[in-house]
Amino acid sequence: MQQLMIPKNKNILIIAPHPDDEIFCCSSVLMNYAEQCDIVLLTYGEGGNPGWSKQRTARVRKNEFRSIMKYINIHKCMELKLPDGNVNKNGFILRKLPYERYDYIFLPSRYDSHKDHSCVYGIVSREVRKKKWKGKLFEYEMWGMLQKPSHYIDITDKVNQKKN
């Protein structure tokens, strides 16, 4: 496995199906390269807390997402507001993203067991191939292990920030 070092002049896109996917899975990218990152949040994850109403869950998760983005100092966030559990049915929206603006894209693993996660890889990878995109695509893990991890980002100097 090799250390991923992203040059300061490169643009990064992180695609998060739900609020918290970006911070649980890509916190090392966000903390080390915040000024280079754009985030696309697909849903508010309103189905993620069976003990709460969908409205309350969406409100809390949206506010937590925005608070974390402010804490890390991420300024470019796009919230697509897709219905939770239906990312695949709304995949046409993912096809419209301006991938050509980015040198690196981070997205959920194709092997992720959550349906909102696993479909993202298929949609985005087909789209960037079709557009002959020249960047680097990285899969992150959320629900399950990566099949073949290839890179890591050292966060030794940012452990306390991650804990916060």
Steps between C-alpha positions, in 0.01 A plus 500: 500500500632846419446838655273726298644847457274736305668806347360834615391596148270199458123503555321234702137387492354290782164340436309412817168316476406601857613755758786341697635288211737782406640543850515133601655393171693799367599698809868461413438655158283775645741589779811501281356653183194701612568796272508267198183303582148526371232280657188364334249377757236286334237452775436616855478137613151545637448124526810454716343519845195276549432657842439844352273641234650542156463877530688515831773266377549705183511827694752374756725332243491804270596729786779267616635484144504878467661539841778255415563665164532834679733350762730355233466817291344345190330770293378313194217261587219399271198342672294311240213410741427164334259269684685268736509144369437610141836622372499245219158620374643852485834408347444730206591789733842345566560484125468879482780584745799688351759226551740668260567767767658242730830315510396262779160354581424311821184290509359196681640159421331298230479217759321703766195317632277811518302546180539880503877454520570218256301650211705824511816324390332345195334823388806722548758256361296450181455876461867589541602221258248629247641853533860370478578668831872499581485521880532240774203324652526374860251279680447542872361249747194551716306175540759231444866466424666620182600207283846635413601813691760688301568831679491669836529858624701567813296691761744469789506877548119524475384227740359749752312684225350167385393417857320834523 
